[in-house]
Each structure stands twice: as structure tokens, then as C-alpha cells.
Amino acid sequence: MNANLYARFAQAWDEAGDRPALIVVDGGTTTYALLDRLAGQFAAVLAARGIKPEDRVVVQVEKSVGAVALYLGCLRLGAIFVPLNSAYTVAEVEYFLADADAALFVSAHGGDVSGVPGALLTTDPGSGLWADVLSSDPQVAIHHAGTDDVAAILYTSGTTGRSKGAMLTHGNLGSNAETLRQLWGFGPDDVLIHALPIFHVHGLFIALNTVFLNATPTIFLDRFDPADVRHHMRAGTILMGVPTFYTRLLADPEFGRDDVGTMRLFISGSAPLLADTHL
């Protein structure tokens, strides 16, 4: 049995077809069928650049459909995905590239860094990796991975020393997503509002991995804005956020019961939620 997390996603997407996957405001809708194709195309482009299973692909880009498809392409190929905070400086990035033994650095600026080959990925589909992807054929089969094979490396915050790379396996990520899918009762009518960054556990591995296992539509916002989130609550059922999302919503005088009529679940993570905010 293939333990590759992408194989589990693909199984969930088999019947999803044209069901919306990522809904970008003013940017159109990416269906699950298209997301699957994009992941295959990204995998093909990475393979053409010499990336092999277990190679580390370090990524520092803005939140976008392309960034998600790149993550999925790495899973499909068996490469190890290493996301970095988009605010990290060049000096910080150089440390991560060396520590991760990166085979490729994908950034919004492109170019080699510290001898590591670089690739450009922006939100513009007409340049860099995007242009290569859109002209490629998704011929790469899903890599056969074991449960203990590393799928991603996520660096710690470094509060007690240099950041350390936490190795997360296909089994880790798949088990976590499936457990949360069941505990949170994801159903066929759920719609997630996603306003988190995708370079850390909450926004990428908890939010997206869980909805991908359920083939859930996701309203994919660039960032958190109380007015935008209030607007999209009329079409959503779940919001995943950090405590400041909720304190800012509650501080908005326009926020009220009419905004949450279809919402069934509010999830808070990444930091402690005060009891006063919860109540």
C-alpha cells in the first residue's frame, strides 16, 4: 500500500472532479481535478530540474494556488517540502538552506543562494516555474512512499537556540489530518475559510491537509481581514484561525449573529486563546 500522503489525497479526489478546491477572491476557482493536474505538472517540472525522491526543496514564496500546487507536486514526486516564513532575511535563509541540505530553493525572487540552485515562483502564472508548469505534461506517477518516509521538514521558532528542522513523515501528516477530519466532523457540505499563512503547521498541514482528505471547498484568502472574513462567513461553515483573528472580529462593531448563520465550527490554534475571548 502506498503511504504517500498525496496518494491519500488522490483517492479522496477521485470522485470530487469539478468540485471546487481553492476559491480565490477575484482569482477564479481551482477545482480538485485541476489541482491534481497542477500537482502533476509541478512534479514533472521539478523532475526535469533533476529533483529526486528525498531531495529537499526549500520554499519561500507568497501564499497562492501555485505555492499549494508546488507543495503537492513535491509530495507526488517524493521530494521533501521545506517551507520558510516569507519574512526571513537572506542571512536566515542561508542557514536554512545549508542545514536542510537543499537541492533547490524556490523563492519569489529566483536566483541561486549560497550555491543552491534557485527557481522563481510568483503569483503571476506567466513567469518562472508557473510558465514551465503550464506548458508541461503531468507524467510523473505518485512516488511509492513508506509510512516513515519524510514528507516535509518544518523549522522550529528558535526561541531557545538555532531553529531545528522537525522531520514530518507521510504517516505523521496523514494520521494527523485523518484524525482531525473525524474529530471535527467534516462533511460533504462544509466550506473552509482559510486566512492563515501556508508556511507553518496550522495553515498548511492542519488546515489544507485536512480539507484535502475530505475534498472540501476552501475560500482561499491572501490574509486575514475582518471585513473580508465576515463577508465570506455567509458562504462558509468552518474558520481556522489564531486567537487574534477572533479578538479582531469581536472588536469589529459590525460583527454579529447575522454573520455566522451558516458557521458550525470555529477553530483556534498556534497560541493560547483567552477564556474571555472564548466566552
Salt bridges, closest charged atoms under 4 A:
ASP36 OD1 - ARG76 NH1 3.66
ASP55 OD2 - LYS52 NZ 3.39
ASP132 OD2 - ARG49 NH2 3.79
GLU178 OE2 - ARG181 NH2 2.88
ASP190 OD1 - ARG264 NE 2.85
ASP252 OD2 - ARG230 NH1 3.83
ASP259 OD2 - ARG230 NE 3.12
ASP259 OD1 - ARG234 NH2 2.80
